[in-house]
Amino acid sequence: MKLDMHCHTKEGSPDGKLELLENISILKQKGYQGMLITDHNSYKAYRYYKKCKEKPDDFVVLKGVEYDTINAGHMLIVMPTGVNLPILELRGLPIILLIEIVHFYGGIIGPAHPCGEKFLSICNTLRGRFYEHIYHKFDFVEGYNACEDADSNMRAMSLAQKHSLPCFGGSDSHKEDCAGFGYTILQEDIASETELIDYIRSGKPTLIGGRHYMHTTKAKLGKVNNVLVYSFWLYNKFLALFRRKARNFELMENQLLDSIRAGKRKDPRYIPLRDE
């Protein structure tokens, strides 16, 4: 089964230019059987898709998110089918707490483009060199990202191999001309987020690859792109601070921290792991 495991949409990402249904059409034409929606801190596109009256019968659309941490760049997250955590739409959690929350509710998490742009990628964050001890907590690594150069992807795959983690591959598409540039091939078909999680946790192989997308903003701007990178860092810090009250409310209202520390699952939507 061939999937694009890193897709942004016009409906869910501020910088997304490609509508979800159009993306589906392009991927189907290119021989894909599914996609993972990974908008920035948002499930808007997936909610939109669920309301669509006409859905393709032969194409799987999975719910995911690309979460902006406060200290470790971007993370790709997939939660079990039916598990809805509003806090995953509120950027700014520290990486350790984020991993705890995702795993507590049965999800999987891995770094997006881990060796990519400064501040956006765990290896190139301010404290990235101190995070070596947490890699064993990840469930996968994005080993191929079509918007990253060959060196970045090679280092990402080496990172996954070093820590014995499976790889995701995806286009990281924001525009039409990038859709379907990256892929992940699974040995068997899956039809839901829970089935994808089970597949990854079972240790079954993934085959990744694609072709490099040459028209990224970084490629067009060259060194001037650094201005945008630092601007994004400030933007992310500001929004993380702005969302702090809402995050704390979610942590307390849903008793996430208390539940995790006590090992008690108070959310009835929690789906246990297969080995429980």
Backbone as CSV, one residue per row, in Angstrom:
resi,resn,N_x,N_y,N_z,CA_x,CA_y,CA_z,C_x,C_y,C_z
1,MET,0.853,-1.193,0.000,0.000,0.000,0.000,0.888,1.242,0.000
2,LYS,0.634,2.139,-0.921,1.462,3.331,-1.081,0.727,4.557,-0.542
3,LEU,1.377,5.268,0.398,0.783,6.445,1.015,1.758,7.613,1.007
4,ASP,1.207,8.807,0.972,1.974,10.033,1.233,1.721,10.385,2.690
5,MET,2.764,10.298,3.512,2.602,10.422,4.961,2.913,11.814,5.503
6,HIS,2.933,12.812,4.626,3.158,14.183,5.103,2.488,15.135,4.123
7,CYS,1.233,15.480,4.408,0.434,16.299,3.492,-0.214,17.475,4.214
8,HIS,-0.029,18.657,3.667,-0.697,19.854,4.175,-1.841,20.231,3.242
9,THR,-2.787,20.980,3.779,-3.965,21.343,2.990,-4.297,22.821,3.154
10,LYS,-5.028,23.326,2.203,-5.516,24.702,2.275,-6.510,24.857,3.412
11,GLU,-7.252,23.781,3.701,-8.266,23.838,4.756,-7.665,23.868,6.159
12,GLY,-6.449,23.330,6.329,-5.922,23.165,7.674,-4.633,23.878,8.013
13,SER,-3.825,24.243,7.019,-2.541,24.894,7.291,-2.533,26.319,6.756
14,PRO,-2.062,27.281,7.552,-2.014,28.675,7.094,-1.223,28.853,5.800
15,ASP,-0.204,28.010,5.610,0.627,28.118,4.409,0.247,27.094,3.340
16,GLY,-0.862,26.395,3.542,-1.305,25.407,2.569,-2.039,26.047,1.397
17,LYS,-1.673,25.675,0.189,-2.293,26.226,-1.024,-3.122,25.180,-1.778
18,LEU,-3.028,23.931,-1.367,-3.658,22.829,-2.089,-4.865,22.304,-1.316
19,GLU,-6.033,22.319,-1.943,-7.240,21.820,-1.298,-7.159,20.304,-1.129
20,LEU,-7.750,19.809,-0.053,-7.657,18.394,0.286,-8.161,17.491,-0.839
21,LEU,-9.349,17.765,-1.351,-9.921,16.903,-2.385,-9.082,16.919,-3.661
22,GLU,-8.468,18.054,-3.944,-7.581,18.137,-5.104,-6.326,17.298,-4.878
23,ASN,-5.820,17.331,-3.657,-4.648,16.524,-3.309,-4.958,15.041,-3.474
24,ILE,-6.126,14.637,-3.010,-6.543,13.240,-3.152,-6.565,12.832,-4.619
25,SER,-7.137,13.695,-5.450,-7.228,13.412,-6.883,-5.844,13.239,-7.510
26,ILE,-4.915,14.120,-7.148,-3.553,14.044,-7.689,-2.863,12.759,-7.247
27,LEU,-2.993,12.438,-5.962,-2.343,11.239,-5.438,-2.904,9.973,-6.084
28,LYS,-4.201,9.930,-6.281,-4.805,8.767,-6.940,-4.261,8.606,-8.357
29,GLN,-4.134,9.715,-9.058,-3.601,9.669,-10.424,-2.161,9.166,-10.450
30,LYS,-1.434,9.412,-9.364,-0.032,8.991,-9.289,0.134,7.593,-8.697
31,GLY,-0.976,6.910,-8.442,-0.897,5.531,-7.985,-0.861,5.323,-6.491
32,TYR,-1.193,6.350,-5.728,-1.246,6.224,-4.271,-2.589,5.631,-3.846
33,GLN,-2.572,4.913,-2.722,-3.808,4.358,-2.163,-4.256,5.069,-0.883
34,GLY,-3.455,6.033,-0.425,-3.836,6.724,0.795,-2.920,7.887,1.118
35,MET,-3.315,8.647,2.137,-2.539,9.799,2.581,-2.758,10.024,4.067
36,LEU,-1.786,10.672,4.688,-1.898,11.105,6.080,-1.928,12.624,6.088
37,ILE,-3.032,13.201,6.573,-3.123,14.657,6.690,-2.284,15.088,7.884
38,THR,-1.360,16.005,7.663,-0.467,16.455,8.744,-0.384,17.977,8.744
39,ASP,-1.523,18.622,8.904,-1.516,20.083,8.964,-0.867,20.556,10.255
40,HIS,-0.448,21.803,10.260,0.225,22.371,11.422,-0.769,22.620,12.554
41,ASN,-0.642,21.836,13.628,-1.430,22.055,14.852,-2.921,22.162,14.566
42,SER,-3.430,21.359,13.652,-4.836,21.497,13.263,-5.386,20.210,12.658
43,TYR,-6.649,19.917,13.028,-7.388,18.814,12.418,-8.533,19.337,11.555
44,LYS,-8.485,20.600,11.189,-9.584,21.211,10.441,-9.863,20.480,9.134
45,ALA,-8.828,20.136,8.412,-9.011,19.484,7.113,-9.668,18.116,7.271
46,TYR,-9.290,17.384,8.312,-9.898,16.066,8.512,-11.360,16.203,8.905
47,ARG,-11.666,17.194,9.729,-13.072,17.425,10.086,-13.872,17.791,8.838
48,TYR,-13.253,18.583,7.980,-13.900,18.934,6.715,-14.145,17.681,5.881
49,TYR,-13.157,16.810,5.810,-13.277,15.594,5.010,-14.397,14.697,5.530
50,LYS,-14.517,14.584,6.838,-15.552,13.726,7.418,-16.948,14.211,7.047
51,LYS,-17.082,15.506,6.788,-18.386,16.068,6.434,-18.675,15.987,4.935
52,CYS,-17.667,15.678,4.147,-17.867,15.587,2.697,-18.820,14.438,2.374
53,LYS,-19.770,14.692,1.524,-20.750,13.667,1.168,-20.161,12.630,0.226
54,GLU,-19.296,13.059,-0.659,-18.695,12.138,-1.618,-17.224,11.903,-1.275
55,LYS,-16.931,10.662,-0.896,-15.558,10.284,-0.573,-15.134,9.133,-1.481
56,PRO,-13.891,9.113,-1.893,-13.421,8.008,-2.741,-13.432,6.687,-1.980
57,ASP,-13.967,5.651,-2.604,-14.052,4.345,-1.949,-12.711,3.625,-1.927
58,ASP,-11.845,3.966,-2.841,-10.588,3.241,-2.999,-9.378,4.060,-2.570
59,PHE,-9.589,4.966,-1.627,-8.497,5.823,-1.159,-8.694,6.091,0.327
60,VAL,-7.633,5.874,1.112,-7.705,6.015,2.569,-7.136,7.363,2.998
61,VAL,-7.925,8.117,3.748,-7.481,9.400,4.294,-7.343,9.250,5.805
62,LEU,-6.136,9.414,6.303,-5.843,9.231,7.723,-5.646,10.570,8.418
63,LYS,-6.018,10.596,9.678,-5.950,11.806,10.497,-4.628,11.862,11.254
64,GLY,-3.850,12.887,10.975,-2.609,13.108,11.701,-2.423,14.590,11.949
65,VAL,-1.297,14.947,12.535,-1.013,16.357,12.784,0.500,16.557,12.830
66,GLU,0.948,17.719,12.373,2.346,18.125,12.548,2.359,19.165,13.656
67,TYR,2.885,18.751,14.812,2.797,19.580,16.013,4.077,20.384,16.220
68,ASP,3.900,21.670,16.533,5.028,22.557,16.817,5.348,22.529,18.306
69,THR,6.439,21.873,18.689,6.846,21.884,20.092,7.525,23.211,20.418
70,ILE,7.720,23.464,21.689,8.384,24.697,22.098,9.903,24.547,22.069
71,ASN,10.387,23.281,22.039,11.829,23.102,22.208,12.467,22.026,21.334
72,ALA,11.688,21.397,20.433,12.278,20.299,19.658,11.776,20.242,18.218
73,GLY,11.324,21.350,17.696,10.893,21.370,16.310,9.551,20.710,16.081
74,HIS,9.348,20.211,14.865,8.061,19.650,14.449,8.002,18.146,14.694
75,MET,6.825,17.680,15.127,6.588,16.265,15.354,5.364,15.802,14.578
76,LEU,5.465,14.641,13.938,4.316,14.013,13.302,3.655,13.082,14.308
77,ILE,2.333,13.179,14.409,1.591,12.420,15.415,0.381,11.760,14.779
78,VAL,0.152,10.502,15.138,-1.061,9.782,14.734,-1.688,9.190,15.985
79,MET,-2.943,9.526,16.238,-3.675,8.991,17.380,-4.626,7.899,16.913
80,PRO,-4.987,6.963,17.813,-5.926,5.908,17.429,-7.253,6.479,16.942
81,THR,-7.917,5.735,16.105,-9.209,6.148,15.572,-10.177,6.454,16.714
82,GLY,-10.780,7.640,16.678,-11.758,8.017,17.692,-11.190,8.739,18.892
83,VAL,-9.866,8.794,19.016,-9.247,9.526,20.121,-9.014,10.963,19.677
84,ASN,-9.651,11.887,20.371,-9.557,13.303,20.012,-8.981,14.091,21.181
85,LEU,-7.816,14.641,20.996,-7.160,15.423,22.039,-7.015,16.866,21.574
86,PRO,-7.862,17.768,22.070,-7.790,19.174,21.666,-6.428,19.811,21.897
87,ILE,-5.677,19.294,22.867,-4.386,19.906,23.176,-3.403,19.761,22.011
88,LEU,-3.643,18.810,21.118,-2.760,18.641,19.963,-3.002,19.695,18.898
89,GLU,-3.977,20.566,19.124,-4.192,21.711,18.241,-3.726,23.005,18.908
90,LEU,-3.029,22.844,20.032,-2.509,23.998,20.767,-0.990,23.878,20.845
91,ARG,-0.296,24.508,19.924,1.159,24.392,19.842,1.844,24.829,21.130
92,GLY,3.076,24.348,21.318,3.895,24.874,22.404,4.214,23.931,23.537
93,LEU,3.771,22.671,23.494,4.141,21.738,24.555,5.622,21.373,24.449
94,PRO,6.287,21.125,25.578,7.662,20.616,25.527,7.642,19.164,25.063
95,ILE,8.718,18.726,24.450,8.742,17.430,23.794,8.471,16.267,24.742
96,ILE,9.050,16.277,25.938,8.874,15.146,26.855,7.408,14.983,27.238
97,LEU,6.745,16.073,27.573,5.331,16.009,27.944,4.481,15.573,26.756
98,LEU,4.813,16.070,25.578,4.066,15.694,24.378,4.149,14.187,24.138
99,ILE,5.340,13.632,24.248,5.511,12.185,24.058,4.679,11.413,25.072
100,GLU,4.688,11.867,26.321,3.916,11.192,27.365,2.427,11.181,27.041
101,ILE,1.916,12.319,26.615,0.488,12.424,26.303,0.123,11.527,25.128
102,VAL,0.910,11.592,24.069,0.625,10.789,22.872,0.635,9.303,23.197
103,HIS,1.641,8.839,23.913,1.736,7.421,24.237,0.671,6.991,25.234
104,PHE,0.339,7.857,26.157,-0.667,7.521,27.163,-2.005,7.207,26.508
105,TYR,-2.320,7.906,25.442,-3.591,7.691,24.744,-3.439,6.804,23.510
106,GLY,-2.330,6.080,23.441,-2.193,5.036,22.435,-1.681,5.461,21.086
107,GLY,-1.167,6.688,20.956,-0.717,7.180,19.662,0.748,6.911,19.393
108,ILE,1.189,7.326,18.215,2.600,7.227,17.842,3.106,8.610,17.444
109,ILE,4.398,8.817,17.655,5.000,10.130,17.416,6.417,9.962,16.887
110,GLY,6.802,10.853,15.985,8.161,10.835,15.464,8.529,12.200,14.913
111,PRO,9.812,12.520,14.886,10.249,13.833,14.403,10.090,13.981,12.893
112,ALA,9.514,15.099,12.475,9.443,15.438,11.054,10.777,16.052,10.630
113,HIS,11.208,15.737,9.414,12.475,16.279,8.867,13.490,16.570,9.976
114,PRO,13.925,15.535,10.711,14.733,15.750,11.921,16.049,16.479,11.701
115,CYS,16.592,16.420,10.495,17.881,17.064,10.216,17.721,18.241,9.265
116,GLY,16.542,18.833,9.260,16.237,19.909,8.333,16.484,21.300,8.880
117,GLU,15.554,22.192,8.593,15.714,23.618,8.874,15.894,23.913,10.365
118,LYS,16.697,24.926,10.646,16.942,25.373,12.011,15.636,25.728,12.707
119,PHE,15.512,25.317,13.980,14.354,25.558,14.837,13.156,24.670,14.489
120,LEU,13.070,24.179,13.243,11.928,23.369,12.836,12.204,21.876,12.994
121,SER,13.455,21.518,13.207,13.883,20.122,13.192,14.672,19.814,14.453
122,ILE,14.382,18.680,15.071,14.917,18.392,16.398,16.441,18.440,16.449
123,CYS,17.125,17.974,15.430,18.590,17.975,15.461,19.184,19.370,15.337
124,ASN,18.393,20.305,14.848,18.891,21.669,14.638,18.165,22.707,15.484
125,THR,17.587,22.252,16.589,17.028,23.199,17.549,18.134,23.644,18.496
126,LEU,17.823,24.642,19.315,18.841,25.180,20.217,19.385,24.128,21.174
127,ARG,18.523,23.185,21.574,18.938,22.158,22.528,18.966,20.763,21.898
128,GLY,18.973,20.714,20.567,18.888,19.437,19.878,19.934,18.427,20.300
129,ARG,21.151,18.899,20.561,22.224,17.968,20.912,21.993,17.315,22.272
130,PHE,21.074,17.869,23.072,20.808,17.299,24.393,19.690,16.256,24.363
131,TYR,19.085,16.043,23.179,17.914,15.172,23.108,18.232,13.745,22.686
132,GLU,19.503,13.414,22.593,19.879,12.073,22.152,19.225,10.997,23.018
133,HIS,19.054,11.296,24.295,18.528,10.287,25.214,17.039,10.017,25.052
134,ILE,16.339,10.815,24.258,14.894,10.595,24.131,14.512,9.906,22.824
135,TYR,15.473,9.654,21.951,15.110,9.074,20.655,14.463,7.701,20.796
136,HIS,14.834,6.975,21.832,14.231,5.652,22.015,12.751,5.745,22.353
137,LYS,12.288,6.946,22.705,10.872,7.141,23.007,10.032,7.367,21.746
138,PHE,10.681,7.655,20.635,9.940,7.855,19.392,9.512,6.511,18.806
139,ASP,8.473,6.562,17.980,7.953,5.353,17.340,8.425,5.226,15.896
140,PHE,8.849,6.320,15.323,9.330,6.338,13.943,10.109,7.628,13.714
141,VAL,10.740,7.727,12.579,11.433,8.937,12.140,10.989,9.228,10.708
142,GLU,10.770,10.491,10.381,10.524,10.813,8.982,11.865,10.739,8.253
143,GLY,12.062,9.642,7.559,13.346,9.396,6.910,13.463,10.002,5.528
144,TYR,12.307,10.246,4.894,12.344,10.908,3.584,11.306,12.012,3.542
145,ASN,11.763,13.212,3.251,10.908,14.382,3.083,11.298,15.019,1.754
146,ALA,10.334,15.113,0.837,10.637,15.578,-0.520,11.150,17.009,-0.569
147,CYS,10.892,17.775,0.480,11.329,19.173,0.506,12.706,19.341,1.141
148,GLU,13.293,18.238,1.600,14.641,18.273,2.163,15.651,17.778,1.128
149,ASP,16.899,18.226,1.251,17.916,17.776,0.303,18.407,16.372,0.664
150,ALA,19.228,15.813,-0.201,19.685,14.433,-0.038,20.451,14.235,1.264
151,ASP,21.278,15.204,1.639,22.069,15.087,2.864,21.174,15.045,4.091
152,SER,20.165,15.906,4.135,19.237,15.940,5.261,18.506,14.610,5.401
153,ASN,18.022,14.070,4.290,17.299,12.800,4.334,18.216,11.632,4.671
154,MET,19.447,11.679,4.188,20.396,10.609,4.494,20.695,10.570,5.992
155,ARG,20.872,11.750,6.579,21.135,11.810,8.022,19.910,11.374,8.819
156,ALA,18.721,11.690,8.310,17.491,11.265,8.983,17.371,9.743,8.976
157,MET,17.676,9.118,7.843,17.612,7.659,7.757,18.679,7.005,8.634
158,SER,19.843,7.633,8.725,20.901,7.120,9.602,20.468,7.194,11.057
159,LEU,19.768,8.259,11.394,19.248,8.431,12.748,18.263,7.315,13.078
160,ALA,17.373,7.020,12.137,16.395,5.951,12.344,17.088,4.602,12.502
161,GLN,18.092,4.352,11.669,18.817,3.086,11.733,19.562,2.950,13.057
162,LYS,20.161,4.031,13.505,20.911,4.013,14.763,20.030,3.631,15.935
163,HIS,18.784,4.092,15.910,17.876,3.842,17.029,16.832,2.773,16.716
164,SER,17.055,2.037,15.633,16.182,0.916,15.247,14.720,1.327,15.139
165,LEU,14.482,2.437,14.449,13.129,2.958,14.287,12.698,2.867,12.827
166,PRO,11.416,2.569,12.581,10.912,2.576,11.201,10.854,3.995,10.657
167,CYS,10.740,4.110,9.350,10.721,5.428,8.709,9.390,5.717,8.031
168,PHE,9.006,6.976,8.069,7.918,7.500,7.252,8.547,8.274,6.098
169,GLY,7.848,8.299,4.980,8.250,9.135,3.861,7.061,9.908,3.347
170,GLY,7.280,11.161,2.995,6.175,11.977,2.513,6.648,13.176,1.725
171,SER,5.705,13.837,1.096,6.038,14.968,0.229,6.228,16.267,0.994
172,ASP,5.545,16.400,2.150,5.475,17.688,2.849,4.872,18.738,1.917
173,SER,3.899,18.306,1.132,3.316,19.175,0.105,2.460,20.277,0.707
174,HIS,2.678,21.474,0.219,1.846,22.632,0.539,1.172,23.176,-0.722
175,LYS,1.733,22.773,-1.871,1.221,23.247,-3.157,1.018,22.069,-4.109
176,GLU,0.267,22.336,-5.167,-0.101,21.285,-6.119,1.106,20.607,-6.749
177,ASP,2.121,21.390,-7.104,3.245,20.813,-7.843,4.177,19.966,-6.985
178,CYS,3.879,19.867,-5.688,4.693,19.049,-4.790,3.974,17.767,-4.365
179,ALA,2.690,17.667,-4.636,1.900,16.516,-4.190,2.435,15.220,-4.789
180,GLY,2.588,14.216,-3.940,3.036,12.918,-4.414,4.514,12.796,-4.689
181,PHE,5.325,13.684,-4.134,6.773,13.616,-4.352,7.461,12.678,-3.358
182,GLY,6.762,12.279,-2.300,7.337,11.363,-1.323,6.347,10.263,-0.998
183,TYR,6.858,9.102,-0.610,5.934,7.994,-0.354,6.425,7.083,0.765
184,THR,5.469,6.328,1.307,5.725,5.230,2.226,4.956,4.028,1.703
185,ILE,5.612,2.900,1.573,4.945,1.680,1.134,4.885,0.694,2.294
186,LEU,3.677,0.222,2.596,3.454,-0.773,3.640,3.246,-2.138,2.997
187,GLN,3.599,-3.196,3.709,3.475,-4.547,3.169,2.029,-5.015,3.079
188,GLU,1.151,-4.375,3.830,-0.253,-4.766,3.821,-1.130,-3.527,3.855
189,ASP,-2.382,-3.689,3.465,-3.306,-2.558,3.446,-3.762,-2.206,4.851
190,ILE,-3.939,-0.910,5.083,-4.526,-0.440,6.344,-5.673,0.501,5.980
191,ALA,-6.648,0.603,6.894,-7.834,1.403,6.588,-8.167,2.415,7.672
192,SER,-7.327,2.499,8.710,-7.617,3.423,9.807,-6.330,3.802,10.514
193,GLU,-6.438,4.817,11.363,-5.284,5.250,12.156,-4.831,4.142,13.101
194,THR,-5.784,3.444,13.703,-5.445,2.370,14.630,-4.673,1.259,13.922
195,GLU,-5.085,0.933,12.704,-4.381,-0.104,11.948,-2.965,0.341,11.578
196,LEU,-2.798,1.624,11.281,-1.455,2.138,11.004,-0.586,2.047,12.253
197,ILE,-1.139,2.435,13.386,-0.397,2.370,14.654,0.012,0.933,14.957
198,ASP,-0.925,-0.006,14.788,-0.616,-1.417,15.027,0.488,-1.903,14.091
199,TYR,0.428,-1.463,12.858,1.433,-1.865,11.867,2.823,-1.388,12.293
200,ILE,2.920,-0.131,12.677,4.216,0.434,13.080,4.721,-0.223,14.353
201,ARG,3.842,-0.406,15.318,4.262,-0.991,16.595,4.651,-2.465,16.456
202,SER,4.119,-3.138,15.458,4.410,-4.563,15.284,5.794,-4.804,14.685
203,GLY,6.429,-3.737,14.219,7.765,-3.870,13.652,7.796,-4.258,12.194
204,LYS,6.650,-4.203,11.525,6.615,-4.525,10.099,7.330,-3.434,9.309
205,PRO,7.925,-3.785,8.180,8.783,-2.835,7.450,8.019,-1.757,6.693
206,THR,8.687,-0.652,6.492,8.194,0.412,5.622,9.262,0.691,4.572
207,LEU,8.816,0.944,3.366,9.726,1.319,2.287,9.442,2.770,1.931
208,ILE,10.470,3.609,1.940,10.261,5.039,1.711,11.088,5.528,0.532
209,GLY,10.660,6.664,-0.023,11.416,7.253,-1.117,10.648,8.371,-1.783
210,GLY,11.112,8.774,-2.948,10.458,9.856,-3.676,11.467,10.615,-4.514
211,ARG,11.086,11.810,-4.903,12.024,12.671,-5.636,12.013,14.072,-5.030
212,HIS,13.151,14.695,-5.082,13.348,15.978,-4.413,12.526,17.078,-5.079
213,TYR,11.789,17.820,-4.256,11.030,18.970,-4.749,11.959,20.177,-4.760
214,MET,12.185,20.752,-5.930,13.222,21.767,-6.113,12.752,23.199,-5.874
215,HIS,11.453,23.391,-5.684,10.937,24.760,-5.684,10.446,25.217,-4.308
216,THR,11.150,24.809,-3.260,10.799,25.262,-1.918,11.154,26.740,-1.751
217,THR,10.579,27.348,-0.733,10.894,28.751,-0.437,12.380,28.920,-0.149
218,LYS,12.959,27.941,0.554,14.386,27.992,0.871,15.228,28.007,-0.398
219,ALA,14.858,27.186,-1.371,15.611,27.120,-2.623,15.506,28.420,-3.411
220,LYS,14.348,29.054,-3.339,14.141,30.289,-4.090,14.865,31.478,-3.463
221,LEU,14.868,31.524,-2.124,15.408,32.701,-1.434,16.885,32.598,-1.082
222,GLY,17.407,31.382,-1.003,18.810,31.235,-0.629,19.052,31.692,0.801
223,LYS,20.106,32.481,1.011,20.457,32.928,2.358,19.407,33.849,2.965
224,VAL,18.632,34.505,2.127,17.570,35.384,2.631,16.539,34.582,3.415
225,ASN,16.482,33.276,3.136,15.530,32.418,3.837,15.765,32.413,5.343
226,ASN,17.010,32.709,5.762,17.308,32.747,7.198,16.449,33.769,7.928
227,VAL,16.094,34.844,7.235,15.220,35.854,7.836,13.868,35.237,8.166
228,LEU,13.350,34.429,7.243,12.072,33.764,7.476,12.171,32.754,8.609
229,VAL,13.305,32.053,8.680,13.499,31.046,9.721,13.452,31.682,11.104
230,TYR,14.182,32.778,11.285,14.179,33.451,12.579,12.827,34.107,12.854
231,SER,12.178,34.561,11.806,10.836,35.134,11.969,9.864,34.067,12.448
232,PHE,9.993,32.844,11.887,9.129,31.756,12.328,9.404,31.398,13.776
233,TRP,10.680,31.417,14.174,11.024,31.104,15.559,10.315,32.067,16.507
234,LEU,10.347,33.348,16.180,9.654,34.338,17.004,8.145,34.120,16.969
235,TYR,7.627,33.822,15.788,6.194,33.569,15.608,5.744,32.381,16.458
236,ASN,6.538,31.301,16.433,6.193,30.107,17.195,6.241,30.372,18.690
237,LYS,7.258,31.118,19.135,7.366,31.450,20.554,6.179,32.299,21.001
238,PHE,5.795,33.260,20.166,4.674,34.136,20.500,3.376,33.348,20.598
239,LEU,3.110,32.504,19.593,1.864,31.743,19.609,1.848,30.716,20.734
240,ALA,3.010,30.136,21.041,3.079,29.193,22.154,2.723,29.890,23.460
241,LEU,3.225,31.103,23.642,2.895,31.882,24.831,1.420,32.272,24.828
242,PHE,0.928,32.651,23.656,-0.470,33.049,23.513,-1.408,31.886,23.835
243,ARG,-0.989,30.670,23.491,-1.821,29.482,23.705,-1.626,28.856,25.085
244,ARG,-0.765,29.446,25.890,-0.413,28.824,27.167,-1.631,28.621,28.067
245,LYS,-2.475,29.609,28.166,-3.655,29.508,29.020,-4.569,28.387,28.550
246,ALA,-4.766,28.303,27.236,-5.624,27.253,26.683,-5.010,25.873,26.912
247,ARG,-3.679,25.754,26.765,-3.021,24.467,27.005,-3.182,24.048,28.454
248,ASN,-2.936,24.972,29.367,-3.062,24.651,30.785,-4.490,24.255,31.138
249,PHE,-5.452,24.912,30.505,-6.858,24.568,30.737,-7.129,23.132,30.296
250,GLU,-6.615,22.769,29.121,-6.819,21.408,28.625,-6.141,20.385,29.536
251,LEU,-4.943,20.707,30.003,-4.230,19.787,30.883,-4.987,19.560,32.180
252,MET,-5.579,20.621,32.715,-6.308,20.511,33.976,-7.731,20.006,33.781
253,GLU,-8.416,20.541,32.753,-9.813,20.181,32.523,-9.966,18.687,32.230
254,ASN,-9.103,18.171,31.389,-9.161,16.751,31.055,-8.281,15.901,31.963
255,GLN,-7.678,16.547,32.960,-6.845,15.857,33.946,-5.762,15.003,33.263
256,LEU,-5.195,15.544,32.195,-4.198,14.786,31.454,-2.980,14.457,32.311
257,LEU,-2.455,15.476,32.979,-1.257,15.243,33.784,-1.532,14.299,34.942
258,ASP,-2.636,14.530,35.655,-2.976,13.668,36.789,-3.183,12.227,36.342
259,SER,-3.847,12.069,35.198,-4.112,10.724,34.686,-2.819,10.011,34.319
260,ILE,-1.924,10.731,33.653,-0.660,10.131,33.242,0.172,9.746,34.449
261,ARG,0.295,10.662,35.399,1.118,10.387,36.579,0.551,9.228,37.388
262,ALA,-0.782,9.128,37.438,-1.415,8.071,38.224,-1.576,6.778,37.429
263,GLY,-1.357,6.866,36.124,-1.522,5.688,35.287,-2.966,5.294,35.092
264,LYS,-3.874,6.251,35.246,-5.307,5.971,35.103,-5.840,6.694,33.877
265,ARG,-6.597,5.985,33.095,-7.148,6.556,31.876,-8.574,7.019,32.142
266,LYS,-8.768,8.306,32.269,-10.085,8.835,32.591,-10.882,9.224,31.350
267,ASP,-10.247,9.159,30.210,-10.926,9.514,28.968,-11.481,8.242,28.334
268,PRO,-12.814,8.098,28.207,-13.405,6.872,27.664,-13.054,6.628,26.204
269,ARG,-12.508,7.633,25.532,-12.156,7.473,24.126,-10.805,6.805,23.955
270,TYR,-10.122,6.548,25.082,-8.803,5.934,24.994,-8.914,4.529,24.413
271,ILE,-8.048,4.196,23.491,-8.003,2.863,22.898,-6.708,2.196,23.337
272,PRO,-6.775,1.094,24.104,-5.558,0.471,24.621,-4.712,-0.138,23.521
273,LEU,-3.443,-0.304,23.818,-2.544,-0.960,22.880,-2.881,-2.445,22.803
274,ARG,-2.419,-3.095,21.759,-2.796,-4.490,21.528,-2.260,-5.420,22.609
275,ASP,-1.142,-5.067,23.217,-0.534,-5.979,24.178,-1.020,-5.738,25.603
276,GLU,-2.065,-4.920,25.773,-2.580,-4.665,27.118,-3.670,-5.675,27.465
